[in-house]
Amino acid sequence: MKIALIGYGKMGHMVEAIALERGHEIVGIIEPLLNVQRDNVQGTKEYPHSIDFDSEAFRSADVAIEFTTPATAKDNILRAWAQGVPVVCGTTGWKPEELRIKNYELRSQANKTIIVDSKTGKTMLVWSSNFSVGVNIFFELNKELAAAMKNQPQYTPSITETHHIHKLDKPSGTAKTLAEEIENLSPTLSTGEGEGIPIESIREGEVPGTHVVTWDSEEDTIVITHIAKGRRGFALGAVLAAEELKQ
């Protein structure tokens, strides 16, 4: 499979390494902006194998894998689509619903958002708040626990998420997904994209990502936790999503 990388930070480097390990070809790298909000600097930083969206190399890609910033993700996806290249996007802090465009159909599927070209039936976007295989299992456990709490109003849920100091969005997309799942399955709670569930966000050191869901009552406390040991799980999940998209 031919892959173009959009974004070449720590996640981009990890995606590249895993893709090569799995026998895929990296046709080029696009690094649109390093960090618009932090540096307020426009321009493109050159990397080995740098390409542009309108290049033949980019158009040759079967899929682009995008890990950049909330400020640039939407435009990156639209520019990829303009070249006919589908995207696997792991950038959080924005909503794929912003891409409601004529002839494109938005679907939700197993903790992912899928956008399909309704004219051709081709999947053009796979987005997830977290591509990690372990986190997606954690999502399923979270839903099972939330469903079991439907008739247990004595328990109050809360979420704590801890990430490295470089993470731009707060709370994390994963924490928002966990909260939304709880609200959808526990009708005694308020609804509305996570507002009803308290989320504590901690930014410290180089923590890859820890998510804790707590259900507390006067009698006892139930806790489920996912601890990422590094970025590899997130990157592997994105490559696996790209492989599934290509099929």
Solvent accessible surface area in square Angstrom, and as a share of the most:
residue,aa,sasa,rsa
1,M,49,0.22
2,K,83,0.35
3,I,0,0.00
4,A,0,0.00
5,L,2,0.01
6,I,0,0.00
7,G,3,0.03
8,Y,22,0.08
9,G,42,0.40
10,K,115,0.49
11,M,33,0.15
12,G,3,0.03
13,H,89,0.40
14,M,58,0.26
15,V,1,0.00
16,E,32,0.14
17,A,43,0.33
18,I,1,0.00
19,A,0,0.00
20,L,96,0.48
21,E,111,0.50
22,R,109,0.40
23,G,65,0.62
24,H,28,0.13
25,E,89,0.40
26,I,29,0.15
27,V,24,0.14
28,G,0,0.00
29,I,2,0.01
30,I,10,0.05
31,E,14,0.06
32,P,26,0.16
33,L,39,0.20
34,L,92,0.46
35,N,14,0.07
36,V,45,0.26
37,Q,135,0.60
38,R,165,0.60
39,D,58,0.30
40,N,131,0.67
41,V,98,0.56
42,Q,162,0.72
43,G,47,0.45
44,T,88,0.51
45,K,101,0.43
46,E,131,0.59
47,Y,43,0.16
48,P,96,0.60
49,H,137,0.61
50,S,41,0.26
51,I,30,0.15
52,D,89,0.46
53,F,7,0.03
54,D,92,0.48
55,S,29,0.19
56,E,123,0.55
57,A,36,0.28
58,F,0,0.00
59,R,101,0.37
60,S,47,0.31
61,A,9,0.07
62,D,46,0.24
63,V,0,0.00
64,A,0,0.00
65,I,3,0.01
66,E,0,0.00
67,F,32,0.13
68,T,35,0.20
69,T,15,0.09
70,P,39,0.24
71,A,62,0.48
72,T,14,0.08
73,A,0,0.00
74,K,75,0.32
75,D,78,0.40
76,N,3,0.02
77,I,0,0.00
78,L,59,0.30
79,R,112,0.41
80,A,0,0.00
81,W,19,0.07
82,A,81,0.63
83,Q,46,0.21
84,G,40,0.39
85,V,1,0.01
86,P,3,0.02
87,V,0,0.00
88,V,0,0.00
89,C,0,0.00
90,G,13,0.12
91,T,8,0.04
92,T,14,0.08
93,G,38,0.37
94,W,19,0.07
95,K,89,0.38
96,P,4,0.03
97,E,74,0.33
98,E,89,0.40
99,L,1,0.01
100,R,164,0.60
101,I,68,0.35
102,K,172,0.73
103,N,54,0.28
104,Y,57,0.22
105,E,76,0.34
106,L,40,0.20
107,R,116,0.42
108,S,98,0.63
109,Q,108,0.48
110,A,72,0.56
111,N,33,0.17
112,K,52,0.22
113,T,11,0.07
114,I,17,0.08
115,I,1,0.01
116,V,7,0.04
117,D,24,0.13
118,S,66,0.43
119,K,155,0.66
120,T,99,0.58
121,G,54,0.52
122,K,93,0.40
123,T,38,0.22
124,M,9,0.04
125,L,0,0.00
126,V,11,0.07
127,W,33,0.12
128,S,0,0.00
129,S,10,0.06
130,N,16,0.08
131,F,12,0.05
132,S,8,0.05
133,V,80,0.46
134,G,31,0.30
135,V,1,0.00
136,N,28,0.14
137,I,103,0.52
138,F,8,0.03
139,F,0,0.00
140,E,81,0.37
141,L,98,0.49
142,N,0,0.00
143,K,56,0.24
144,E,123,0.55
145,L,31,0.15
146,A,0,0.00
147,A,38,0.30
148,A,71,0.55
149,M,11,0.05
150,K,83,0.35
151,N,127,0.65
152,Q,71,0.32
153,P,102,0.64
154,Q,91,0.40
155,Y,31,0.12
156,T,85,0.49
157,P,3,0.02
158,S,40,0.26
159,I,2,0.01
160,T,40,0.23
161,E,0,0.00
162,T,19,0.11
163,H,13,0.06
164,H,27,0.12
165,I,104,0.53
166,H,88,0.39
167,K,45,0.19
168,L,82,0.41
169,D,18,0.09
170,K,128,0.54
171,P,36,0.22
172,S,2,0.01
173,G,8,0.08
174,T,5,0.03
175,A,0,0.00
176,K,74,0.31
177,T,22,0.13
178,L,0,0.00
179,A,0,0.00
180,E,53,0.24
181,E,15,0.07
182,I,0,0.00
183,E,4,0.02
184,N,119,0.61
185,L,50,0.25
186,S,1,0.01
187,P,99,0.62
188,T,89,0.52
189,L,44,0.22
190,S,70,0.45
191,T,98,0.57
192,G,34,0.33
193,E,104,0.47
194,G,8,0.07
195,E,137,0.62
196,G,29,0.28
197,I,5,0.02
198,P,81,0.51
199,I,45,0.23
200,E,98,0.44
201,S,29,0.19
202,I,58,0.30
203,R,47,0.17
204,E,89,0.40
205,G,44,0.42
206,E,95,0.42
207,V,38,0.22
208,P,33,0.21
209,G,1,0.01
210,T,28,0.16
211,H,4,0.02
212,V,36,0.21
213,V,0,0.00
214,T,31,0.18
215,W,4,0.01
216,D,69,0.36
217,S,16,0.10
218,E,176,0.79
219,E,136,0.61
220,D,70,0.36
221,T,70,0.41
222,I,62,0.32
223,V,77,0.44
224,I,35,0.18
225,T,63,0.37
226,H,32,0.14
227,I,115,0.58
228,A,13,0.10
229,K,202,0.85
230,G,27,0.26
231,R,50,0.18
232,R,114,0.42
233,G,34,0.33
234,F,32,0.13
235,A,0,0.00
236,L,49,0.24
237,G,5,0.05
238,A,0,0.00
239,V,0,0.00
240,L,60,0.30
241,A,9,0.07
242,A,0,0.00
243,E,35,0.16
244,E,119,0.53
245,L,32,0.16
246,K,99,0.42
247,Q,183,0.81
